[in-house]
Amino acid sequence: MSASTPPPFDALRCPLCRQPLGRRATSLRCPAGHAFDLARQGYASLLTGSRAPAGADTQAMVAARDAFLAAGHYAPLARALAEEAAGAQVPPDGTVLDAGTGTGYYLAAVLDALPAAQGIGLDLSKYALRRAARAHPRLAAAVWDVWRPLPLPDARVDLLLNVFAPRNGPEFHRVLRPGGTLLVITPTARHLSGLPRERLGLLAIDPDKDRRLRRTLEGHFAPAGSRRLEYTAHLPAPDVAHLVGMGPSAHHLDSDATRAWLAERPGPVPVTISVTLSRHHPREGMTGTG
């Protein structure tokens, strides 16, 4: 596909009747007549209702994430995902789904590694999707809650990404083709060491996170390997503020506490970035929920 190719919304299905969606000027429509607006920024709104979804990233959180990612501090994670994607035997015209895509940062890196694949990015936050829709010419972004049945047909996806995001094991299995690959990035207990979590109001990392990941996916996926990615990032004060302000803790953080702590430190802050990148394949003979 070229840079002028329209985003691949045709992979999506109507969330109301499950029929294919087609682009009609400024909306997506299905044969039954259900219509979903395309925002001027390029993303589709598939969730109905006027209220913002609970838990969606705010405009300030997304701005902080965009600034932090643009500084390159998570570039090693994006490169590792792209390397895994390149070895995942995705068909040349395959489909990559990023469940919880945020600004599309990781999906764009993967699409660069797969020159003809199309990408679908789903997220609750319209503010994040405004950026995701512009992150790559082969990326279609849509507002959706990954806990609901995904707006995709069975076995439509060749590669599924899940980076610091909720995991819907049954639905991930349903939309992945047999032989497809699920790539998951989760933080380890050492992630963000160097920041005073209690003082800054950061949420603690669940020590049973790996066990919960296995429980979420077991029965639907078979583990196919994992590796730890760990390094130290030396963050200037603005990037520390962006890191603190971009995560789920930001919904209830006291930004004054962050500014006060940073004022006590004259130079860059060494922060440990530590995650597990795991690979999974769908088990045969299982069915999803949608």
N, C-alpha and C positions, 0 to 999 in steps of 0.2 A: 504493500500500500504506500502511496505517496503522502506527503504532508497535507495535500489538499483533500485526501479521502475523508468523507464524513465519519464521525465516530460510529462504532458498530452497535447501534441500538437494536438492530434486528435480532440479536441473540437473546434479547429480553422477552419475557412473557407477561401478559396482563395479570396483575395480582388478583383481579376479581374473577376472571373466567379462565385463566391459564392459556388463552389463545395468543398467537404471535402478535407482537406489536410492530407497527410500521410508522415511519416518520411522515408526518403531514405538516409541513411548514413549521409552526411553532409548537407542535404537540406530538405525542405518540398516541396512536390509536390502534385498537384491535378490531376484528371483524364484527364484534358485537356492539361496537359503538362507544366503548369506554375510552375516555381521553385523559391524557396526563400531560401537563404543561412542561414545555422546555423553557427553562429560564434563559434570559438573554446572555448569561455567562456560559451556557452550554450544557448544563446538567439537567437531568429529568427528575421531576417530583412524582414518585410512584406512591408515596404514602398520602392518604386522604386526610382531611381535617386541617384546620387553620392553626392549631397550636403546635409549637415546636416540640419535637419528641423529647421526652424526659431523658436526661443524661447526655444529650448531644453537646459536642464541644461548642463553646461560645466563640464569638468573633475574636475576643482577646486571646483565648487559648490557641486558636488557629493561627493568629498573627505571630504569637510566640513560637509555635512549632515551625512555622514557615521560616522564621528568622534563624532558629537554631539549626534546622536542617540545611539551610542555605550556607551556613558557616562550615559545613562539612564534617561535623563531629560524629555523625552516624553513617558517613560514607562507607566505612568498612562493612557495615551491616548490609547496605544496599549492594555492594560488590559481591558479598558472599551469597546473597539471594540470587543475583544474576548468574553467578557461577553454577549454583545448583540448578537453576532453571535451564541453563544451556546444556546440562547433562541429563535432563529429565525426559528426553525423547518426546518433546512436544512436536506435533505435526507442523509443517511449515505454515499452514493457515489455521493453526490451533487457537483455542480461546483460553485466556488467562483471567481468572476471577480473583480479585482482591477483596476479601470480606472484612470491612473495617478499613477502607483504603486511606482515610484521612485526606491529606493533600495530594495523594497520588505519587508521592516521592518514590516509594519502593516499587510500585507497579511500573512506573516510567523506566526505572533502571532495568527491570526484567524485560520489558518490551524492547529496549535497546539491544538486549542480548538475544532476542528472538525476532529477527528483522521483518517477518511477515505475519506474526501472530496479532490477534486483536485482544484488547483488554477491557474488562468490565470492572469498575470500581464502585462498591456499595458502601454507604456510610450514612449515619444519622444526621450529620451536621451539614446544613446547606452552606455554611461558611467555609468548611473544608472542601466541599465539592466545587465551589466556585474556582478554587485553585486546581483541584484535580482535573476538572474539565479542560484546563489549559496545560496540563503537565505533559501530555503526549498526544500527537495527532491520531494515534490508534487506540485511544482510551475513551470509553463511554462511561460517564459518571451518573449515578442515580441515587436519590435519597431512599434508603431502605433500612429496616431493622433486621439485623442478621438472626435474631431469635425467631423471626417469623419464617414461614415457608419462602424460600428464595424465589425471586421472579425469573426463573430459568427452567428450561425443560430438563427432563432426566438425561443424565450422561452427556451433557452439552459441554462440559468444561474439561480441558486437558491438564491444566495446572491451576491449583488453588493456593493463594497466599493468605496467611493470617499472621499479622505482625502487631504485637502488643494489642490484640483485639479479642473480643468474645468469640467463642467457638461453638458452633451448632453442629455437633458430630453427625446426627442423622441427615440433616440437610446437605452438609458438605458431601457426605457419601452419595446422596441421591443425584446431585448435579455433576459429580465427577464421573468420567467415563471409566470403564474397567481398564486397569493399567495406568490410570492417571496418577498424579502426584499431588500431595498436600505438603506444603512447606510452612512450618510454624516457627515463629520467634517469640520466646518468652524470657523474661528477666530471671537471672539467678539471684540468690540471696545476697551476692556481693554487688549487684547492680546499684550504681550511684553511691557506692562507698566514698566517703570524703565529704558528703553533705550531712549536716546534723538534722536527721529526719524529724526528731521530736521538736527541736527548736523552730524549724521552718514549717512544721505542720504537714510534712510529707507522709503519705500513706505507707505503712510497712508492707514489705513484700511477704506474701504468704509462704512460710517455709515448706508447706505441702504442695507448692504450685506444680511441681513435676508430677506428683501423684494425682493431682486433680486433672492435669492434662491427660494423663493416661486413662483416667476414669471417664472423662468426657468423650474420648475417642475409641475406647476399647469396645469391641464388638462390631464396630464399623470400619476401623482401620487397623492395619498391621504396621508396627514400627519398622522403619527401613534404614535406621542410622541417625546419628546426631553428632553434633560437635559444639564445643563451647567457643564463643568468640569473646575475648577479654583483652582490654587495653586501657591505658590511662589517657584521658583527654584533659589537657590543661586549659581550663575555661576562663576567659576574662569575665569580669563582673557582669556585663550585659548578657552574655551567653548563659551564665548561671541563672540569672533572672528569667531568661527565656525557657531554660530547662525546667525550672520550678513551675513556671506559669503555663506550661503546655500540657501537663499531665492531669489525670483525674483529680489529684489533690487540689488543683486550681479552683474547683467549684467552691471550696471553703477556706482557701488560704488567706492569711494576713500578709499582704505584700510588704507592710512596714517591717515585719520580722525579717524578711529576706534582705531588705535594704540595710537594716541595722547590722545584720551579720556580715554582709559584704563590706560595709564601711570599716569593719575591724580588720579586714584583710587587704594588704597593700598590693598584692599581685595576683596572677592567675591561680585558680583553684584546681588542684589535681583531683579529678573525679574518675572513679573506676566505671567503665562501661563493660558489663558482663551479662551475656545472654546465651541461651541455648538455641541453636538452629536445628530443628528436627525434621526428618523426612518420613512420610507415611504413605502407604498405598491402600486403596479401598479393598476391604475383604469381599469375597464373592458371596453371592446368595443372600445379601442383606438388602433391605428396602428402607427408604427414607420416610419422611413424614408428609411430603407434599406431592 
